[in-house]
Amino acid sequence: MLSLLDLRARIATGRLTPAGAVGLVREAIAAREPEVGALVCVDPAPHVAPDGPLAGIAVGVKDIIDTADLPTAMGSAIYAGWRPRADAPVVARLRRLGAVPLAKTTTTPFAFMDPTATRNPRNPGHTPGGSSAGSAAAVAAGMLPLALGTQTGGSVIRPAAFCGVVGVKPSFRLLPTVGVKCFSWALDTVGLFAAGVADAAHALALMTDRPGLDLPATDPGAPRIGIVTQDFCAAPAPEALAALARAAAAAERAGATLRDLALPAPFGEAFACHPTIQDFEAHHALAWEYAHHREALPPHLRAALERAQGIETPAYDAARRVAHHARRGLKDVFGESGVDVILTVSAPGPAPAGLASTGDSRFNRLWTLMGVPCVTLPVDVTAAGLPLGVQVIARFGDDGRALAAARLIERALA
Amino acid sequence: MLSLLDLRARIATGRLTPAGAVGLVREAIAAREPEVGALVCVDPAPHVAPDGPLAGIAVGVKDIIDTADLPTAMGSAIYAGWRPRADAPVVARLRRLGAVPLAKTTTTPFAFMDPTATRNPRNPGHTPGGSSAGSAAAVAAGMLPLALGTQTGGSVIRPAAFCGVVGVKPSFRLLPTVGVKCFSWALDTVGLFAAGVADAAHALALMTDRPGLDLPATDPGAPRIGIVTQDFCAAPAPEALAALARAAAAAERAGATLRDLALPAPFGEAFACHPTIQDFEAHHALAWEYAHHREALPPHLRAALERAQGIETPAYDAARRVAHHARRGLKDVFGESGVDVILTVSAPGPAPAGLASTGDSRFNRLWTLMGVPCVTLPVDVTAAGLPLGVQVIARFGDDGRALAAARLIERALA
């Protein structure tokens, strides 16, 4: 994989130019893209800024995020060739930092569950996950050092885990969703994919102008970690649990304090509310597409929007109240247990075989609904070459601590 | 003015067809628009639905709200002729209810403070206010029975008060801001303009599928009203205070219980934080326009975005914390005082003379930041024919109570 920090170090010391770094990316794309199929389009002649803290860093932009210089097709024929007027603020910010938004990456249609044709670079017979399929696959294949995705259920953490890269879903709205095609305004969250935790942390710190998110020069102290198994939904596969145990053991070796943490019943209720909020909002957010292009919607999405017509407004309001109380309750869980971060599986197991399904987001949905930062990192690989990840979760706004704990585990595993 | 409920009653009883109702609107536009200048464009041949609960209701859509069938120019040459792909969900919802999004209404550029050429229909020598200038003026001039606007500071309540119409800024995100050009994602709120409180309440109830927002058939009981003077900012003009006293006396005659309510110091601090949050987010939300079309930005907006480059991220984060605590504190104010709603001035006075300024939002900004529902209604008229309004404010999510109390005052004044 291409490490953002490594590329930047080579540029900073004059061993590589920004244009040369983009050239490396182009070579990698030429070599890997035919097999992986992670990209919708590549800018043939992008402006490569000569300087800036991300100069020379080519970025993949999920194709539901507006770009003024490249089409934005939402993974759907309804938007084929669509050219937004403006860059989304996250893209404008990357340009200002010197980065090169080089390619649009594949997305499931409107970031729902209908699959893309993208293949998992670790094993092309398996899905890369979704909905940010192309962003995860492009970073995993070594085609790009940084990519933007979005998560409404598990669309950053799950594909990152399936592809064996680091994925960060920051606190809700730490990165603005302006100019990002909406599925659910209470849930949609912009996130990042990178080769390692330090790469992702560096990019997030620059994008949000919060230097504290970057890994501190001094050791932040060993974290207190709560191990959570999310018993409110079906258990993960044994290999996923083994990866969680391996990550926990590594953390302990590095000095972390571990304890098991059971989430009380209200979190199961909140988990169950996620689809109500998501689908109710989606049927409003995509009302124009549903009214005018229903036949062009893919089957999973069309069925979900049809079902969503039946969600009563009081059920939506009740679900929002449950989520609101669970968000407050989660603060108490952190406060009363004394843990700094939660450690749990990133997905039910490795990437499923075939491309018919993008996998299951059940270990991600609660955390998206809570709006808390999640960082997934690769821990193990199955016999079939498929990665297994764990995710580190912190309090709302405590993104720096989630990144620091993920880095500690990453180092301990190395 | 054209009452939505009156038009609907005439359609329901067969005295008017939906097409006939739209025809009345066209006649009114032909008669009044040359003087007022509230409209950017009018659909020459719209689809008029034969039925639906808002069939025959022509709606004005502020020109920062996406429409698939009409251009959306954001009040700026940068977006001249721009055609969004999709209707914003609020527009799609109106169409589904049978309404006819007939016209785009003028907006200050990107909904900031640089004025439009729109005139106040009550006195063409005065501003209609902003930023939702055209929506307020079109309803006031009797050109449209319903119009959509947005408020980030005071852009619904202030122009409604200046033009002598009812304006509703609902609870934050009761109406989705998807497909609405973003200025500040924490503040932007979609609102409505109509001839009377019952007209606005009926439209809001249908748009949000919350029948409880419509005025109850039975008397909800006389409200307990807290009179608030917002002493954290400069005092309003004497005629604004006289209108507040007149509205309070009318409420008391109708059985309401009144008490003076002083807001403690944290609300002054929150008030002072509004510009930090708004302008910091605007400089991100409009980053593409600032980077690529700075010279085409109007002077107030350009200056604000230039200043906003200097707002440090920690100052923004601190402002958000102050706002968060004030939102909780406002719940306590309602709870401890026992008041159902707050009554305060809608603006510092009548619409200023000339078109150089859209007026001052200082009596609106705190409530936008709190996310609470605000309803303004006309109370009095100055010797120059300029309306004076008061606003009724309720707890977050208690939009129905704000509307019911506003209706009680409206009736008592009649």
Boltz contact constraints between the chains, C-beta under 6 A:
constraints:
  - contact:
      token1: [A, 82]
      token2: [B, 85]
      max_distance: 6.0
  - contact:
      token1: [A, 85]
      token2: [B, 82]
      max_distance: 6.0
  - contact:
      token1: [A, 86]
      token2: [B, 288]
      max_distance: 6.0
  - contact:
      token1: [A, 87]
      token2: [B, 288]
      max_distance: 6.0
  - contact:
      token1: [A, 89]
      token2: [B, 284]
      max_distance: 6.0
  - contact:
      token1: [A, 89]
      token2: [B, 285]
      max_distance: 6.0
  - contact:
      token1: [A, 89]
      token2: [B, 287]
      max_distance: 6.0
  - contact:
      token1: [A, 92]
      token2: [B, 287]
      max_distance: 6.0
  - contact:
      token1: [A, 92]
      token2: [B, 288]
      max_distance: 6.0
  - contact:
      token1: [A, 176]
      token2: [B, 185]
      max_distance: 6.0
  - contact:
      token1: [A, 176]
      token2: [B, 284]
      max_distance: 6.0
  - contact:
      token1: [A, 178]
      token2: [B, 182]
      max_distance: 6.0
  - contact:
      token1: [A, 178]
      token2: [B, 285]
      max_distance: 6.0
  - contact:
      token1: [A, 182]
      token2: [B, 178]
      max_distance: 6.0
  - contact:
      token1: [A, 185]
      token2: [B, 176]
      max_distance: 6.0
  - contact:
      token1: [A, 209]
      token2: [B, 313]
      max_distance: 6.0
  - contact:
      token1: [A, 210]
      token2: [B, 313]
      max_distance: 6.0
  - contact:
      token1: [A, 284]
      token2: [B, 89]
      max_distance: 6.0
  - contact:
      token1: [A, 284]
      token2: [B, 176]
      max_distance: 6.0
  - contact:
      token1: [A, 285]
      token2: [B, 89]
      max_distance: 6.0
  - contact:
      token1: [A, 285]
      token2: [B, 178]
      max_distance: 6.0
  - contact:
      token1: [A, 287]
      token2: [B, 89]
      max_distance: 6.0
  - contact:
      token1: [A, 287]
      token2: [B, 92]
      max_distance: 6.0
  - contact:
      token1: [A, 288]
      token2: [B, 86]
      max_distance: 6.0
  - contact:
      token1: [A, 288]
      token2: [B, 87]
      max_distance: 6.0
  - contact:
      token1: [A, 288]
      token2: [B, 92]
      max_distance: 6.0
  - contact:
      token1: [A, 313]
      token2: [B, 209]
      max_distance: 6.0
  - contact:
      token1: [A, 313]
      token2: [B, 210]
      max_distance: 6.0
